[in-house]
Each structure stands twice: as C-alpha cells, then as structure tokens.
Amino acid sequence: MGRQREADYCWFTKSGPALARSTVGSLQTMSRERSAWPVGKQMGKHAMSSCSFGMIQWCQFDWQSFATLTTGLAAVLGAVIVGWKQVGIADRQANISEHQSGILGRQVDLEETKLRAELFQRRLETFEITADFILHIMELPQTDEADTRTKSFCSKMRESQFLFSNPEVYPTLVSFWEKGNDVRLDLRTSRAEHENGIKHNPERTKRLMEYPIWALNTVETLADLFRADLAIGMLTRS
C-alpha cells in the first residue's frame, strides 16, 4: 500500500504540470472558438430577446448612452410642461382681454350716455330760455331782468346752430329774435310819441295789441319745434 502511494506521487509530480498546461490550452481554444460564433449561437434566442428592446441593445447600453437618453426625455418632458403652461397662460390672457374689451365697451357706452345727457340738458335749457323770452317779450325794453333775458336768449340762439338736428330750430329762433327787436322798436316809438304828445300810429298800436296773443300762441306750439331733439328716448338711443 505504501509503495502504491509513492508511485502515484511520483506520477503526479512528473505529469501534473503538463496536464495543467494541456487543460488551460483546451479552455483557451474553446473560448476562442466560441467568440467566433454568431451572436445567436453565443447567447441563444432567450438571451437575445432579453438583451434587446426594439432598436436598443441593452447589452451594449453604457452610462453615456443612458445619460443621453435621459437628457432627451427630460427635454421632451420639459417642453411638454412648458407648452401646457403657455396654453394656460394664453387662455388666461384671452379671458383677460375679453373682460377688458367688455369693460371698455361699457365705458364707451357710459361716455356716450353721459354726452347724450349733457346734450339733452343744453337743448332743454335752450327750450326754456326761448319760452321765457317769448312770454316776456312785451317787457324787453323796460327792466334789467328783461335785458338779462335778452342776452341769454341771444346766446342760446347762436348755440342752437350746433345743438339741434332739426334744421328749422336756428332760423325759427332768429325769427323770434327779430320779433323781439320789432317789439322793442314799437314800444320805444309809442312811448316817445306819448311823451311828446304826438298822435299814435294806428298800425303800430295794432301790432302792440297783437304781440301778447302771438306770444301765447307761439309758446303753445314751441314744443313741436324741439320735440325731435328733446324726446326722452334719445338718452338711451344706441
């Protein structure tokens, strides 16, 4: 038994290194042959399907490729988020513009209504001053109040050229002014004749008697002259 162990030891000592070299050489040869195989033979169908996804070969996917892909995805996601935000901002801006347009429209309507109200007031003043002038036409040359009344009517008469849409207003007021001048002339002449003992002119006396009747009749129909421009509906007309 001891001799057998000694014989085995001597064989291993002599043959061991050669056997190891032979085994290593065989493994290297197999490795080189396997590396020369096609990818399908090296990895098999299961390995190939688990290594690839679409056009991406995950076995060849390194950190630089991952960083590039991540950066691209982040850029796309950022662009989508920015786009959503811009759409929201654009919608809010559109709403704000719509509200501003509505406010501007109401302001324009308010200004137009204000201007119509002011115009109505000035036209109404012209009507009232004209009526007052006609009713007191017989007092024109006698008092300071009559002088003030005359000046007010003269001012409104000139202004009426630009205030009224009815083209008959201004010429009619001018005729009232001329009527007032006739009244003043007849009254002064008649008074002078009386003070100097001169006989009154019958035609002049007749006119002086007719002036109050004319005044009453004129005031009664005066509203018709101003009606188109003093109707309440003009305040709300668009």
C-alpha positions in Angstrom: 0.0 0.0 0.0 2.9 2.4 0.8 4.6 1.6 -2.4 1.4 2.4 -4.4 1.2 5.9 -2.8 4.8 6.6 -3.6 4.2 5.5 -7.2 1.2 7.8 -7.5 3.1 10.7 -6.0 5.9 10.3 -8.4 3.5 10.2 -11.4 1.7 13.4 -10.3 4.9 15.1 -9.7 6.1 14.3 -13.2 2.8 14.6 -15.1 0.9 17.3 -13.2 2.4 20.4 -14.8 1.9 19.0 -18.3 -1.7 18.1 -17.6 -2.5 21.6 -16.2 -1.0 23.2 -19.3 -3.0 21.0 -21.5 -6.2 21.8 -19.7 -5.6 25.5 -19.8 -4.8 25.3 -23.5 -8.0 23.4 -24.2 -10.1 26.0 -22.4 -8.5 28.9 -24.3 -9.1 27.1 -27.6 -12.8 26.6 -26.7 -13.1 30.3 -25.7 -11.7 31.5 -29.0 -13.9 29.2 -31.0 -17.0 30.3 -29.0 -16.1 34.0 -29.5 -16.1 33.3 -33.3 -19.7 32.0 -33.2 -22.6 34.3 -34.4 -24.4 36.2 -31.7 -27.4 33.8 -31.9 -25.2 30.8 -31.2 -23.4 32.5 -28.3 -26.5 33.7 -26.4 -29.4 31.7 -27.8 -32.9 33.0 -28.6 -33.7 33.6 -24.9 -30.6 35.6 -24.3 -31.1 37.7 -27.4 -34.7 38.5 -26.6 -33.8 39.5 -23.1 -30.8 41.7 -24.2 -32.7 43.8 -26.8 -35.7 46.0 -26.7 -36.8 47.4 -30.1 -33.8 49.2 -31.6 -31.9 49.4 -28.3 -29.3 46.8 -27.4 -29.3 46.8 -23.7 -26.1 44.6 -23.6 -24.3 47.4 -25.3 -26.0 50.2 -23.3 -23.4 52.1 -21.3 -23.7 55.1 -18.9 -23.1 57.7 -21.7 -26.0 56.3 -23.7 -28.2 56.3 -20.6 -27.3 59.9 -19.9 -28.1 60.9 -23.5 -31.4 59.2 -23.4 -32.3 60.6 -20.0 -31.4 64.1 -21.1 -33.6 63.8 -24.3 -36.5 62.5 -22.3 -36.1 65.3 -19.8 -36.0 67.9 -22.6 -39.2 66.5 -24.2 -41.0 66.4 -20.8 -39.9 69.9 -20.0 -41.1 71.1 -23.4 -44.5 69.5 -22.9 -44.8 71.1 -19.4 -43.8 74.5 -20.7 -46.3 74.0 -23.6 -49.1 73.2 -21.2 -48.3 76.3 -19.1 -48.1 78.5 -22.1 -51.5 77.2 -23.3 -52.9 78.0 -19.8 -51.3 81.5 -19.9 -52.7 82.1 -23.3 -56.2 81.1 -22.2 -56.0 83.4 -19.2 -54.7 86.2 -21.4 -57.6 85.6 -23.8 -60.1 85.8 -20.9 -58.5 88.9 -19.5 -58.6 90.5 -23.0 -62.3 89.6 -23.3 -63.0 91.1 -19.9 -61.1 94.2 -20.8 -63.0 94.5 -24.1 -66.2 94.2 -22.1 -65.1 96.9 -19.7 -64.0 99.2 -22.5 -67.3 98.7 -24.3 -69.2 99.6 -21.1 -67.0 102.7 -20.6 -67.7 103.8 -24.2 -71.4 103.3 -23.6 -71.2 105.2 -20.4 -69.4 108.1 -22.0 -71.9 108.2 -24.9 -74.8 108.2 -22.4 -73.1 111.0 -20.5 -72.6 113.1 -23.7 -76.2 112.5 -24.7 -77.4 113.6 -21.2 -75.3 116.7 -21.4 -76.6 117.5 -24.9 -80.2 116.9 -23.7 -79.6 119.3 -20.8 -78.3 122.1 -23.1 -81.1 121.6 -25.5 -83.7 121.7 -22.7 -82.1 125.0 -21.5 -82.5 126.5 -25.0 -86.1 125.5 -25.0 -86.8 127.0 -21.6 -84.9 130.3 -22.3 -86.7 130.6 -25.6 -90.1 130.1 -24.0 -89.2 132.7 -21.3 -88.1 135.2 -23.9 -91.4 134.9 -25.8 -93.6 135.1 -22.8 -92.0 138.3 -21.6 -91.4 139.8 -25.0 -93.5 142.9 -24.1 -91.3 143.6 -21.1 -88.0 143.6 -23.0 -87.1 147.3 -23.0 -88.4 148.1 -19.5 -86.3 146.2 -16.8 -82.8 145.0 -16.1 -84.3 141.5 -15.8 -85.5 141.8 -19.4 -82.0 142.8 -20.5 -80.6 139.7 -18.9 -83.3 137.6 -20.5 -82.5 139.1 -23.9 -78.8 138.3 -23.6 -79.4 134.7 -22.5 -81.7 134.1 -25.5 -79.2 135.6 -27.9 -76.5 133.3 -26.6 -78.8 130.2 -26.9 -79.9 131.2 -30.3 -76.3 131.2 -31.6 -75.6 127.9 -29.9 -78.6 126.3 -31.4 -76.9 126.0 -34.8 -74.7 123.2 -33.4 -77.0 121.6 -30.8 -80.1 120.5 -32.8 -80.6 118.0 -35.6 -83.7 119.8 -36.7 -82.5 122.4 -39.3 -85.6 124.6 -38.6 -84.6 125.4 -35.0 -82.0 128.1 -35.7 -83.9 130.1 -38.3 -87.0 130.0 -36.1 -85.1 131.3 -33.1 -83.7 134.1 -35.3 -87.3 135.0 -36.3 -88.1 135.2 -32.6 -85.2 137.5 -32.1 -86.3 139.7 -34.9 -89.8 139.8 -33.4 -88.3 140.9 -30.2 -86.5 143.7 -31.9 -89.8 144.8 -33.6 -91.5 144.8 -30.2 -88.7 147.0 -28.7 -88.9 149.4 -31.6 -92.6 149.8 -31.5 -92.7 150.2 -27.7 -90.0 152.9 -27.7 -91.6 154.7 -30.6 -95.0 154.6 -29.0 -93.6 155.8 -25.7 -91.8 158.7 -27.4 -95.0 159.7 -29.2 -96.9 159.7 -26.0 -94.2 161.8 -24.1 -94.1 164.3 -27.0 -97.9 164.5 -27.5 -97.7 163.0 -30.9 -100.6 161.1 -32.2 -100.1 157.3 -32.1 -99.8 155.4 -35.3 -102.8 153.1 -35.6 -100.8 150.3 -37.3 -98.2 150.4 -34.5 -100.9 150.4 -31.9 -102.5 147.3 -33.5 -99.2 145.5 -33.6 -98.6 146.2 -29.9 -102.0 144.7 -29.1 -101.3 141.6 -31.2 -97.8 140.8 -29.6 -99.2 139.2 -26.4 -101.5 137.0 -28.5 -98.7 136.0 -30.7 -96.5 135.2 -27.7 -99.2 132.9 -26.2 -99.8 131.0 -29.4 -96.1 130.6 -30.1 -95.3 129.2 -26.7 -98.2 126.7 -27.1 -96.6 125.3 -30.3 -93.0 125.7 -29.3 -92.6 122.1 -28.1 -93.2 120.8 -31.6 -90.1 122.7 -32.8 -87.9 120.9 -30.2 -89.7 117.6 -29.8 -87.4 115.5 -32.0 -84.3 116.5 -30.1 -85.9 116.5 -26.6 -87.6 113.1 -26.7 -86.6 111.0 -23.7 -85.7 108.1 -26.0 -82.7 110.0 -27.3 -81.0 109.4 -23.9 -81.0 105.6 -24.4 -80.6 105.5 -28.2 -77.6 103.4 -29.2 
